[in-house]
């Protein structure tokens, strides 16, 4: 009986990993396959779902812990996005129509100030939320949140970059596999 339970546990783990990888691949394809008009809200929702699955799978949250963790994490993400928008807008205004290469020395100096201000604001935000995460997660899980979220973003960016670097082959619309020469 113990062997069957062990086998069942192993199969469940493998199925969960496969489901997670499948969901991540689908989300990445949605982002990569976007049209030039940008992402739809549906695409963002799929990406968020993949990210949640990615974090949940790696953190192995109980349902009780997940109910406490996700609202805090979502608040963190919302505040982080607001910071990013705020500082990106300031940077766009400093760059102006002339672009990065033609920025004045005065604006470049202001840009450096904005950059440092943004980094400090991001650090302050992380400190605030690491304290809040500590209320519901253990130290290893908190560290995993930082590493896993970073890994997810990096893997997504790599996937997008890899797809942009591939030549668009005329092989039945599938640019992921090389065309066979017969």
C-alpha positions, -999 to +999 in steps of 0.1 A: +000+000+000+028+024+009+044+018-026+011+029-043+009+060-022+045+069-031+039+062-068+007+083-067+026+112-050+053+110-077+028+110-105+009+139-090+041+159-087+050+151-123+015+160-136+016+193-117+050+202-132+038+193-166+007+214-162+028+243-149+052+241-179+023+238-203+006+269-188+039+288-188+045+279-225+010+290-235+014+323-217+048+329-233+033+321-267+005+345-261+029+373-253+053+365-281+025+361-307+010+395-300+002+417-329+017+452-334-013+469-316-001+456-282-014+431-257-050+427-251-063+425-215-070+388-221-033+383-229-023+400-197-047+378-177-032+347-192+003+359-184-007+367-148-022+332-145+010+316-158+030+337-133+007+327-104+010+291-114+048+295-117+051+310-082+025+287-066+041+256-080+075+265-068+064+279-034+042+249-027+017+270-008-011+255+012-045+268+003-046+286+036-012+303+030-021+311-006-053+329+006-032+351+028-002+355+005-018+364-029-036+396-017-003+409-003+016+399-034-010+416-056-008+448-036+030+447-040+027+442-077+002+470-080+025+494-061+055+483-081+036+489-114+026+524-102+062+532-094+074+520-128+047+540-146+056+571-126+093+570-133+090+558-169+068+589-176+094+612-160+121+595-181+101+599-213+096+636-206+133+641-201+142+623-233+117+642-253+114+640-291+151+641-297+158+606-283+184+592-259+214+601-280+205+638-284+195+644-248+209+676-232+235+674-204+210+690-181+183+664-189+209+636-186+218+649-151+181+649-142+177+614-157+204+601-133+186+617-104+153+601-115+171+568-119+185+569-084+152+581-070+134+551-087+159+526-074+155+539-038+117+539-041+119+502-054+142+493-025+119+509+000+089+491-015+107+457-013+116+463+023+080+471+031+067+440+014+094+416+026+081+425+061+046+418+051+055+385+034+071+375+066+037+375+082+025+346+060+056+329+046+087+313+061+122+328+053+129+302+025+096+310+008+103+347+010+136+342-007+120+319-032+094+347-041+123+370-049+142+345-069+113+328-086+097+360-097+130+372-111+135+338-129+100+340-144+106+375-158+140+365-171+127+333-188+098+353-203+122+380-216+145+353-230+116+337-247+105+369-263+141+378-273+147+344-288+115+346-308+124+381-321+158+369-332+145+340-352+140+346-389+103+345-399+104+315-422+076+306-447+070+271-435+033+269-431+032+297-406+052+278-380+084+298-374+095+276-344+106+247-365+130+248-395+116+240-429+124+205-441+143+203-474+131+173-494 
